[in-house]
Amino acid sequence: MRHYDLPAMTTAQPAPDYYASLDCVLISTDDSLFNWDEIVQHATLVVDTRNATKNVTSGREKIFKA
């Protein structure tokens, strides 16, 4: 069996400045844990593959469905 030495992974709640620093936010899961309004507000570009942003009303010009 193969073994890979991977670095330890941690989880952090992203902040608005993190979303703003990204080139693109790719949504691959529709999870109610995320604040989609906040993500769209601060992101430059959002690619939504799950229609998670269906209820977001402002910043729609930044959302692209895939």
Gaussian input, Z-matrix of N, CA and C with variables (Angstrom, degrees):
# hf/3-21g

backbone

0 1
 N
 C     1     B1
 C     2     B2     1     A1
 N     3     B3     2     A2     1     D1
 C     4     B4     3     A3     2     D2
 C     5     B5     4     A4     3     D3
 N     6     B6     5     A5     4     D4
 C     7     B7     6     A6     5     D5
 C     8     B8     7     A7     6     D6
 N     9     B9     8     A8     7     D7
 C    10    B10     9     A9     8     D8
 C    11    B11    10    A10     9     D9
 N    12    B12    11    A11    10    D10
 C    13    B13    12    A12    11    D11
 C    14    B14    13    A13    12    D12
 N    15    B15    14    A14    13    D13
 C    16    B16    15    A15    14    D14
 C    17    B17    16    A16    15    D15
 N    18    B18    17    A17    16    D16
 C    19    B19    18    A18    17    D17
 C    20    B20    19    A19    18    D18
 N    21    B21    20    A20    19    D19
 C    22    B22    21    A21    20    D20
 C    23    B23    22    A22    21    D21
 N    24    B24    23    A23    22    D22
 C    25    B25    24    A24    23    D23
 C    26    B26    25    A25    24    D24
 N    27    B27    26    A26    25    D25
 C    28    B28    27    A27    26    D26
 C    29    B29    28    A28    27    D27
 N    30    B30    29    A29    28    D28
 C    31    B31    30    A30    29    D29
 C    32    B32    31    A31    30    D30
 N    33    B33    32    A32    31    D31
 C    34    B34    33    A33    32    D32
 C    35    B35    34    A34    33    D33
 N    36    B36    35    A35    34    D34
 C    37    B37    36    A36    35    D35
 C    38    B38    37    A37    36    D36
 N    39    B39    38    A38    37    D37
 C    40    B40    39    A39    38    D38
 C    41    B41    40    A40    39    D39
 N    42    B42    41    A41    40    D40
 C    43    B43    42    A42    41    D41
 C    44    B44    43    A43    42    D42
 N    45    B45    44    A44    43    D43
 C    46    B46    45    A45    44    D44
 C    47    B47    46    A46    45    D45
 N    48    B48    47    A47    46    D46
 C    49    B49    48    A48    47    D47
 C    50    B50    49    A49    48    D48
 N    51    B51    50    A50    49    D49
 C    52    B52    51    A51    50    D50
 C    53    B53    52    A52    51    D51
 N    54    B54    53    A53    52    D52
 C    55    B55    54    A54    53    D53
 C    56    B56    55    A55    54    D54
 N    57    B57    56    A56    55    D55
 C    58    B58    57    A57    56    D56
 C    59    B59    58    A58    57    D57
 N    60    B60    59    A59    58    D58
 C    61    B61    60    A60    59    D59
 C    62    B62    61    A61    60    D60
 N    63    B63    62    A62    61    D61
 C    64    B64    63    A63    62    D62
 C    65    B65    64    A64    63    D63
 N    66    B66    65    A65    64    D64
 C    67    B67    66    A66    65    D65
 C    68    B68    67    A67    66    D66
 N    69    B69    68    A68    67    D67
 C    70    B70    69    A69    68    D68
 C    71    B71    70    A70    69    D69
 N    72    B72    71    A71    70    D70
 C    73    B73    72    A72    71    D71
 C    74    B74    73    A73    72    D72
 N    75    B75    74    A74    73    D73
 C    76    B76    75    A75    74    D74
 C    77    B77    76    A76    75    D75
 N    78    B78    77    A77    76    D76
 C    79    B79    78    A78    77    D77
 C    80    B80    79    A79    78    D78
 N    81    B81    80    A80    79    D79
 C    82    B82    81    A81    80    D80
 C    83    B83    82    A82    81    D81
 N    84    B84    83    A83    82    D82
 C    85    B85    84    A84    83    D83
 C    86    B86    85    A85    84    D84
 N    87    B87    86    A86    85    D85
 C    88    B88    87    A87    86    D86
 C    89    B89    88    A88    87    D87
 N    90    B90    89    A89    88    D88
 C    91    B91    90    A90    89    D89
 C    92    B92    91    A91    90    D90
 N    93    B93    92    A92    91    D91
 C    94    B94    93    A93    92    D92
 C    95    B95    94    A94    93    D93
 N    96    B96    95    A95    94    D94
 C    97    B97    96    A96    95    D95
 C    98    B98    97    A97    96    D96
 N    99    B99    98    A98    97    D97
 C   100   B100    99    A99    98    D98
 C   101   B101   100   A100    99    D99
 N   102   B102   101   A101   100   D100
 C   103   B103   102   A102   101   D101
 C   104   B104   103   A103   102   D102
 N   105   B105   104   A104   103   D103
 C   106   B106   105   A105   104   D104
 C   107   B107   106   A106   105   D105
 N   108   B108   107   A107   106   D106
 C   109   B109   108   A108   107   D107
 C   110   B110   109   A109   108   D108
 N   111   B111   110   A110   109   D109
 C   112   B112   111   A111   110   D110
 C   113   B113   112   A112   111   D111
 N   114   B114   113   A113   112   D112
 C   115   B115   114   A114   113   D113
 C   116   B116   115   A115   114   D114
 N   117   B117   116   A116   115   D115
 C   118   B118   117   A117   116   D116
 C   119   B119   118   A118   117   D117
 N   120   B120   119   A119   118   D118
 C   121   B121   120   A120   119   D119
 C   122   B122   121   A121   120   D120
 N   123   B123   122   A122   121   D121
 C   124   B124   123   A123   122   D122
 C   125   B125   124   A124   123   D123
 N   126   B126   125   A125   124   D124
 C   127   B127   126   A126   125   D125
 C   128   B128   127   A127   126   D126
 N   129   B129   128   A128   127   D127
 C   130   B130   129   A129   128   D128
 C   131   B131   130   A130   129   D129
 N   132   B132   131   A131   130   D130
 C   133   B133   132   A132   131   D131
 C   134   B134   133   A133   132   D132
 N   135   B135   134   A134   133   D133
 C   136   B136   135   A135   134   D134
 C   137   B137   136   A136   135   D135
 N   138   B138   137   A137   136   D136
 C   139   B139   138   A138   137   D137
 C   140   B140   139   A139   138   D138
 N   141   B141   140   A140   139   D139
 C   142   B142   141   A141   140   D140
 C   143   B143   142   A142   141   D141
 N   144   B144   143   A143   142   D142
 C   145   B145   144   A144   143   D143
 C   146   B146   145   A145   144   D144
 N   147   B147   146   A146   145   D145
 C   148   B148   147   A147   146   D146
 C   149   B149   148   A148   147   D147
 N   150   B150   149   A149   148   D148
 C   151   B151   150   A150   149   D149
 C   152   B152   151   A151   150   D150
 N   153   B153   152   A152   151   D151
 C   154   B154   153   A153   152   D152
 C   155   B155   154   A154   153   D153
 N   156   B156   155   A155   154   D154
 C   157   B157   156   A156   155   D155
 C   158   B158   157   A157   156   D156
 N   159   B159   158   A158   157   D157
 C   160   B160   159   A159   158   D158
 C   161   B161   160   A160   159   D159
 N   162   B162   161   A161   160   D160
 C   163   B163   162   A162   161   D161
 C   164   B164   163   A163   162   D162
 N   165   B165   164   A164   163   D163
 C   166   B166   165   A165   164   D164
 C   167   B167   166   A166   165   D165
 N   168   B168   167   A167   166   D166
 C   169   B169   168   A168   167   D167
 C   170   B170   169   A169   168   D168
 N   171   B171   170   A170   169   D169
 C   172   B172   171   A171   170   D170
 C   173   B173   172   A172   171   D171
 N   174   B174   173   A173   172   D172
 C   175   B175   174   A174   173   D173
 C   176   B176   175   A175   174   D174
 N   177   B177   176   A176   175   D175
 C   178   B178   177   A177   176   D176
 C   179   B179   178   A178   177   D177
 N   180   B180   179   A179   178   D178
 C   181   B181   180   A180   179   D179
 C   182   B182   181   A181   180   D180
 N   183   B183   182   A182   181   D181
 C   184   B184   183   A183   182   D182
 C   185   B185   184   A184   183   D183
 N   186   B186   185   A185   184   D184
 C   187   B187   186   A186   185   D185
 C   188   B188   187   A187   186   D186
 N   189   B189   188   A188   187   D187
 C   190   B190   189   A189   188   D188
 C   191   B191   190   A190   189   D189
 N   192   B192   191   A191   190   D190
 C   193   B193   192   A192   191   D191
 C   194   B194   193   A193   192   D192
 N   195   B195   194   A194   193   D193
 C   196   B196   195   A195   194   D194
 C   197   B197   196   A196   195   D195

   B1=1.4382
   B2=1.5228
   B3=1.3125
   B4=1.4559
   B5=1.5190
   B6=1.3084
   B7=1.4568
   B8=1.5253
   B9=1.3129
   B10=1.4550
   B11=1.5176
   B12=1.3021
   B13=1.4597
   B14=1.5210
   B15=1.3002
   B16=1.4571
   B17=1.5180
   B18=1.3168
   B19=1.4624
   B20=1.5281
   B21=1.3243
   B22=1.4642
   B23=1.5280
   B24=1.3172
   B25=1.4571
   B26=1.5228
   B27=1.3025
   B28=1.4600
   B29=1.5253
   B30=1.2991
   B31=1.4534
   B32=1.5183
   B33=1.3153
   B34=1.4570
   B35=1.5215
   B36=1.3064
   B37=1.4605
   B38=1.5277
   B39=1.3263
   B40=1.4641
   B41=1.5309
   B42=1.3136
   B43=1.4565
   B44=1.5303
   B45=1.3225
   B46=1.4694
   B47=1.5326
   B48=1.3239
   B49=1.4676
   B50=1.5267
   B51=1.3173
   B52=1.4672
   B53=1.5268
   B54=1.3318
   B55=1.4674
   B56=1.5211
   B57=1.3318
   B58=1.4605
   B59=1.5255
   B60=1.3249
   B61=1.4647
   B62=1.5258
   B63=1.3261
   B64=1.4606
   B65=1.5230
   B66=1.3355
   B67=1.4627
   B68=1.5163
   B69=1.3369
   B70=1.4599
   B71=1.5287
   B72=1.3211
   B73=1.4595
   B74=1.5278
   B75=1.3157
   B76=1.4619
   B77=1.5189
   B78=1.3135
   B79=1.4576
   B80=1.5190
   B81=1.3298
   B82=1.4631
   B83=1.5194
   B84=1.3353
   B85=1.4542
   B86=1.5167
   B87=1.3078
   B88=1.4673
   B89=1.5237
   B90=1.3043
   B91=1.4578
   B92=1.5226
   B93=1.3118
   B94=1.4649
   B95=1.5333
   B96=1.3075
   B97=1.4559
   B98=1.5326
   B99=1.3277
   B100=1.4579
   B101=1.5160
   B102=1.3193
   B103=1.4612
   B104=1.5305
   B105=1.3224
   B106=1.4603
   B107=1.5193
   B108=1.3309
   B109=1.4612
   B110=1.5258
   B111=1.3211
   B112=1.4612
   B113=1.5248
   B114=1.3128
   B115=1.4625
   B116=1.5170
   B117=1.3251
   B118=1.4666
   B119=1.5251
   B120=1.3077
   B121=1.4606
   B122=1.5289
   B123=1.3233
   B124=1.4611
   B125=1.5249
   B126=1.3064
   B127=1.4639
   B128=1.5279
   B129=1.3239
   B130=1.4630
   B131=1.5190
   B132=1.3180
   B133=1.4575
   B134=1.5220
   B135=1.3384
   B136=1.4663
   B137=1.5238
   B138=1.3218
   B139=1.4585
   B140=1.5177
   B141=1.3201
   B142=1.4705
   B143=1.5213
   B144=1.3283
   B145=1.4672
   B146=1.5283
   B147=1.3410
   B148=1.4645
   B149=1.5334
   B150=1.3288
   B151=1.4642
   B152=1.5354
   B153=1.3085
   B154=1.4642
   B155=1.5211
   B156=1.3208
   B157=1.4635
   B158=1.5256
   B159=1.3036
   B160=1.4716
   B161=1.5235
   B162=1.3193
   B163=1.4654
   B164=1.5262
   B165=1.3216
   B166=1.4630
   B167=1.5299
   B168=1.3362
   B169=1.4635
   B170=1.5271
   B171=1.3311
   B172=1.4768
   B173=1.5064
   B174=1.3317
   B175=1.4646
   B176=1.5022
   B177=1.3276
   B178=1.4571
   B179=1.5237
   B180=1.3483
   B181=1.4625
   B182=1.5270
   B183=1.3139
   B184=1.4658
   B185=1.5205
   B186=1.3356
   B187=1.4701
   B188=1.5162
   B189=1.3294
   B190=1.4478
   B191=1.5228
   B192=1.3212
   B193=1.4679
   B194=1.5139
   B195=1.3015
   B196=1.4668
   B197=1.5131
   A1=109.08
   A2=116.54
   A3=121.16
   A4=111.08
   A5=114.30
   A6=120.37
   A7=107.99
   A8=115.91
   A9=121.13
   A10=109.27
   A11=115.98
   A12=121.42
   A13=108.10
   A14=116.01
   A15=121.58
   A16=109.91
   A17=117.02
   A18=118.57
   A19=110.18
   A20=115.63
   A21=120.00
   A22=109.36
   A23=116.49
   A24=121.29
   A25=109.62
   A26=114.95
   A27=120.57
   A28=109.24
   A29=115.47
   A30=121.71
   A31=108.67
   A32=115.62
   A33=120.90
   A34=108.46
   A35=116.37
   A36=120.55
   A37=108.17
   A38=118.44
   A39=120.16
   A40=111.68
   A41=115.48
   A42=122.74
   A43=109.12
   A44=117.52
   A45=120.75
   A46=113.88
   A47=118.05
   A48=119.19
   A49=111.77
   A50=116.77
   A51=120.26
   A52=110.12
   A53=118.01
   A54=121.46
   A55=110.96
   A56=116.90
   A57=121.57
   A58=111.93
   A59=117.94
   A60=121.45
   A61=113.17
   A62=117.43
   A63=121.32
   A64=111.86
   A65=116.64
   A66=120.79
   A67=110.47
   A68=115.91
   A69=121.07
   A70=109.03
   A71=115.61
   A72=121.10
   A73=106.47
   A74=116.95
   A75=122.67
   A76=108.40
   A77=116.97
   A78=121.37
   A79=107.80
   A80=115.71
   A81=120.39
   A82=112.23
   A83=117.13
   A84=121.37
   A85=109.04
   A86=116.40
   A87=121.68
   A88=106.90
   A89=116.16
   A90=121.92
   A91=108.96
   A92=117.43
   A93=121.74
   A94=112.39
   A95=117.32
   A96=121.98
   A97=111.52
   A98=116.98
   A99=121.58
   A100=111.50
   A101=115.71
   A102=122.04
   A103=106.97
   A104=116.48
   A105=121.59
   A106=111.91
   A107=118.06
   A108=120.52
   A109=110.94
   A110=116.85
   A111=121.40
   A112=111.09
   A113=116.71
   A114=120.66
   A115=110.36
   A116=117.41
   A117=121.17
   A118=110.62
   A119=117.31
   A120=121.22
   A121=111.68
   A122=117.44
   A123=120.94
   A124=114.04
   A125=118.56
   A126=121.14
   A127=110.68
   A128=115.05
   A129=120.89
   A130=110.49
   A131=116.17
   A132=123.50
   A133=108.29
   A134=116.94
   A135=121.64
   A136=107.92
   A137=116.93
   A138=122.55
   A139=106.18
   A140=115.12
   A141=121.80
   A142=109.61
   A143=116.40
   A144=121.15
   A145=112.51
   A146=117.77
   A147=121.37
   A148=113.80
   A149=117.84
   A150=122.95
   A151=110.95
   A152=115.64
   A153=121.38
   A154=111.71
   A155=117.39
   A156=121.94
   A157=112.66
   A158=117.14
   A159=120.60
   A160=113.27
   A161=118.41
   A162=121.51
   A163=113.63
   A164=117.23
   A165=120.94
   A166=107.61
   A167=116.45
   A168=119.41
   A169=113.52
   A170=118.71
   A171=118.94
   A172=110.30
   A173=115.32
   A174=120.77
   A175=113.67
   A176=118.37
   A177=121.73
   A178=112.21
   A179=117.25
   A180=120.07
   A181=112.07
   A182=118.09
   A183=122.32
   A184=112.47
   A185=117.14
   A186=121.34
   A187=110.09
   A188=115.64
   A189=122.33
   A190=108.26
   A191=115.97
   A192=121.66
   A193=109.48
   A194=115.84
   A195=119.96
   A196=109.66
   D1=139.41
   D2=179.82
   D3=-75.79
   D4=148.72
   D5=176.27
   D6=-131.13
   D7=132.88
   D8=179.66
   D9=-117.89
   D10=134.49
   D11=176.10
   D12=-89.18
   D13=97.73
   D14=-179.04
   D15=-103.36
   D16=147.23
   D17=176.90
   D18=-68.35
   D19=155.38
   D20=177.70
   D21=-62.92
   D22=140.04
   D23=-179.28
   D24=-106.98
   D25=144.34
   D26=177.49
   D27=-128.01
   D28=162.45
   D29=178.07
   D30=-116.83
   D31=136.69
   D32=177.65
   D33=-138.71
   D34=146.15
   D35=176.96
   D36=-79.64
   D37=114.34
   D38=-179.93
   D39=-61.49
   D40=147.23
   D41=179.80
   D42=-109.90
   D43=164.61
   D44=-178.98
   D45=-53.55
   D46=-37.93
   D47=179.52
   D48=-67.46
   D49=-27.03
   D50=175.46
   D51=-67.78
   D52=-47.63
   D53=178.55
   D54=-59.13
   D55=-40.06
   D56=-179.39
   D57=-67.50
   D58=-25.50
   D59=-178.36
   D60=-80.94
   D61=-11.53
   D62=-176.96
   D63=-87.31
   D64=150.59
   D65=174.12
   D66=-73.79
   D67=-34.49
   D68=-175.99
   D69=-157.16
   D70=142.01
   D71=172.00
   D72=-106.71
   D73=120.96
   D74=178.40
   D75=-102.16
   D76=120.63
   D77=178.45
   D78=-97.12
   D79=115.47
   D80=-178.96
   D81=-114.63
   D82=0.88
   D83=176.43
   D84=-148.08
   D85=142.78
   D86=178.05
   D87=-99.00
   D88=90.19
   D89=-176.47
   D90=-116.26
   D91=128.69
   D92=-178.29
   D93=-68.06
   D94=-8.02
   D95=177.03
   D96=-64.68
   D97=-29.49
   D98=-176.53
   D99=-89.34
   D100=145.24
   D101=175.78
   D102=-93.75
   D103=93.91
   D104=-174.30
   D105=-64.38
   D106=-35.83
   D107=177.87
   D108=-60.17
   D109=-45.24
   D110=-179.93
   D111=-65.38
   D112=-42.02
   D113=179.89
   D114=-61.04
   D115=-49.20
   D116=-179.68
   D117=-63.81
   D118=-40.93
   D119=-178.51
   D120=-57.99
   D121=-40.26
   D122=-172.85
   D123=-100.27
   D124=-16.81
   D125=-179.09
   D126=-79.36
   D127=153.07
   D128=176.04
   D129=-80.04
   D130=-40.50
   D131=-177.07
   D132=-146.35
   D133=137.54
   D134=178.77
   D135=-126.65
   D136=125.16
   D137=173.55
   D138=-108.54
   D139=113.63
   D140=-173.77
   D141=-107.29
   D142=109.06
   D143=-179.70
   D144=-93.61
   D145=-4.26
   D146=-175.13
   D147=-122.98
   D148=5.61
   D149=-177.14
   D150=59.58
   D151=33.34
   D152=-179.83
   D153=-70.41
   D154=-23.77
   D155=-176.80
   D156=-95.45
   D157=18.28
   D158=-176.30
   D159=-58.63
   D160=-28.34
   D161=-178.54
   D162=-99.12
   D163=2.13
   D164=178.13
   D165=-76.91
   D166=129.22
   D167=-176.37
   D168=-103.84
   D169=-30.93
   D170=179.89
   D171=-104.98
   D172=145.90
   D173=-179.59
   D174=82.51
   D175=17.89
   D176=-177.10
   D177=-59.91
   D178=-25.61
   D179=-179.56
   D180=-66.65
   D181=-15.38
   D182=179.12
   D183=-91.08
   D184=-8.63
   D185=-174.31
   D186=-98.37
   D187=129.13
   D188=175.14
   D189=-122.75
   D190=130.20
   D191=178.99
   D192=-85.33
   D193=139.05
   D194=178.04
   D195=-130.04

